[in-house]
Amino acid sequence: MSAVFVLVSALVVGLLGTAGTAQAAAPAYVALGDSYSSGNGAGSYISSSGDCHRSNNAYPARWAAANSPSSFAFVACSGAVTTDVINNQLGSLNSSTTLVSITIGGNDAGFADAMTTCVTGSDSTCLNRLSTARTYINNTLPGRLDAVYRAVRSRAPNARVVVLGYPHMYIEPAPWYCVGLSNTKRAAINDTSDALNSVIAARAAAHGFRFGDVRPTFDGHELCSGDDYLHDVRVPVWESYHPTSLGHANGYLPALNAND
């Protein structure tokens, strides 16, 4: 065996070994955010998560089960606003974190209250409440998102950060059997969701983060579609207007996978 052959063989083995090591490096994943990340509405709740309503069916848990990260911190919590993320959810981030996902902003904008107003009130009451939400989304929310995104980047300087948005709530045009809310209300709710997503996407891009738009993956599966990925009004009431287990599996998870 020639010396040249031995040398080449050693180089090939060394390169393959290096590639294998790189391939085997598992991500360190931290899932931040509100109820749309915790899995509120997806069932199979983790008892230790209490009122945060973290679910084994939520997209972060599904991603972790499929990808076997080296570490997984699931700290998203139902009801969280931007200041909750900053004050309570960043402890697991560090320079070794390689992937962060987050949904945040909907509670800051008062979306739950707006939905309640629209379900119980008149068209004009609903439109006025949504107008207030859009004013907040356009004028106040950008600064609050910037504060969250700066804090995340400061704690996890090497991570890929995927900011996920929110789906349309109702299919348009609504079929004849869709009752409860007027078409005026449904259209205004979806328009407000678009405004929220637009601001979130813009601020995420400004910080070099990826935006995972879930509206395409929920398209055709909104409320009144007949194949809903979202809960309508239900008991327990806190699950209302949140993604189902299928919404996480077929709506949110693909959006994360496209950007992780």
N, C-alpha and C positions, 0 to 999 in steps of 0.2 A: 504494500500500500504506500503510495507516494506521500511525501510530506505535504504537497499541495492539496491532495485529496483530503487528508486529515484536517488541514487548516480550514478548508471550505466547509467540511462537515461540521466542524466545531462552530463556525460562524452561523451556519444555518440553524443548528440546534439552539445556539444562544439567542438568535432572533426570534425563533418560534417560542422559546421560553419567555422572552420579554413580552411578546404579543399575548401569550397565554395569561401572563400575570396581569397585563393591562385589561384584558377581557374579563378576568375574574374579579376585578375591583368592583365591589358592590357600592351603590350609592348610599349616602346617609340622608334620609328624608325627614323633613319636618312639615306637618300639615297644620296651617294656621287658619283662623277665620271665624265665620259665624255659622248659623244653623245650616246653610247650604253646603258647608264643608263638613260639619259635624255629623250630618246624616239625619237630622230631625225629619221624621216622616218615612225613613227607610226601614224601620223596624230593627229587630235583633240588637237592642241597645246594650251597651256595655254598662253593667250595673254600677261600676265604680265611677262612672262619669257623671252620675246624678243629673242635675238639671241641664247640663251641657248636651245631653242626649246624643252622645257619640254612638255611632252605629257600626257594626261589623259589615254592613251593606253599603256604607258610604264610600264614595270614590277613593278617598285616601287609603282606607283599609283594603279595598279591592286592589288598588295599585300595589300596595305593600305585599299582599298575598301573592300577586302574580310576579313580582320582581325581586323578592327576597332581599331588601336593602340591608346594609350592614347595621343600620340603626333606624328606628322609626319612632318619632315622637308625634303623637296624635293629640293636639292640644286645642283644636277648633272647638268653639263653644256656642251653643244656641243663645241668641240674644246679644252676641258680642257687637260692639261698635269699635270704631278705630282706636279710641283710647284704651279699650280693654285689651286689644292686641298688643299695644305698646307696653301697657302696665303688667299684663298677666301671661302673655303667651310667648315671649321671646327668649325665655331662659334656656331652651334646648338648642338655640342657634349658636354656632361657633364656626371657626375657620375650616373645620372639617365637613361642615354641612355642604352637600352637593346639590340638593334639590329642595325647594320650598314651594308649596302651593298655598293659595289663599283666595277666599272670597270675603270681601268686606265692603261696606258702604251702604248696603240696603237698609240696615237698621238706623244708621246715622240719618238717612233721608226720611225715616219714618214710614217705610213701605208697609209694615204690618198695620199701623194705624190707618194709613190711606186705604188699604184693602177693606178694613172694617167699616170705614166711613162709606166706601162705595157700595158695600153689600147692604148696609142698613139705611143709607140716605138716598136723597133724590139725585138726579143727574147733575143738577147745578152744585149741590153740596159736594158730590164726588169730584167734579171738575175743579172746584175751588181748592179742595184738599190736595189734589194732584198738582195744581199750579203752585201751591206752596212748596210741595216736595221738589218740583223742578227748579224753583228759585234757589232752594238750598243746594240741590245737586250742582247747579251752575256756579253759584257764588261762594259757597262755604266748603263743600265736599272736596274740591281739588286740593286745598291746603291741608285738610285732614288726611287725605290719601298720601300726599307728599310726605307728611310726618311719619306715617307707617312705613312707607317704602324706604325712606332714609334710614329708619331704625333697623329694618330688616337687612339692608345692605351693609350697614355698619357692623351688625352682629354676625352676618354670614357673607363675608366678602367674596368667597369663591363659589357661591351657589348659583345655580340656574333657578330663577324665580319665575313661576308661572302664576299669573293673576287670572283667575277665572271669573267670568261675568255671570249674568242672570238671564234665565230664559224669558221669552214672552209667556204671559200667563194664559192667554186665550188664543184659540185658533181663529183666524180671520180668512174669509167671512164665516161667521158662526152658522152652523146648520139649524134647521127649523126647530129641532128638539132641544136646543140649548136655551135653558130658561134661567131666571134668577136675576141676571144683570142685563141692562139694555146694551145694544150695540155701541151706543155712544160711550158708555162706561168702559166696555171692553177695549175699544180702540184707544181711549185715553190712558188706560192702564198700560197697554202695550207701548204706547208712545213714551210714557214715563220710563218704562224699562229701557227703551232705546236711548233716552237721554242719560240714564244712569250708566249704561254700558259704554256710551261714547266718552263720558268723562273718565271712567275707570281705564278704558283702553288708552286714552291720551296720556294720562298720568303714568301708567305703567310703562309706556314707550319712552317717556321722558327720563325714566330711571333705568332704561336698558332692560326692562323686564318683558317677558312674553305675555301676550293676552290670549287667553283661551275663550273664544266666543262660543257659547253653548246654544245660541239661538238656532244655528243650522242643525245641530244634533237633536234638538227638541222639535224641530219643524215637523208638523203633522202629528205631534204628540202632545200638544198643549191641551188645556181644559176644553171640553166640548168636542174633542177630536174623535172620541169613541175608542181611542187607544192612548189614554192619557198617561204621561210620565209625571204628572203632578196630582196632588190631592186637592179636591174641592173642600168645602166646609165638612169637617168630620170630627169625631170624638176619638181621642183627646183633641181638643181644639187647637193645641199648639202644633199639631201635625198639618193643619190646614194650610193650603197654598205653599207646600214644600214638595220637593221631588220624592217620588216613590223609590223603592229599591231599583226598579227598572230605569227610573230617571237618572240614578247614579251610575248604573251599569252601562246604559246605552246613550246617556246624554252627557254627563260630566266626565266619566272615565275616558271616553274617546278624545275629548277636548284636552285632557291632561296628557294622554299618550301622544297626541300630535305635537306637543310642545315640551315634553320632558327631556 
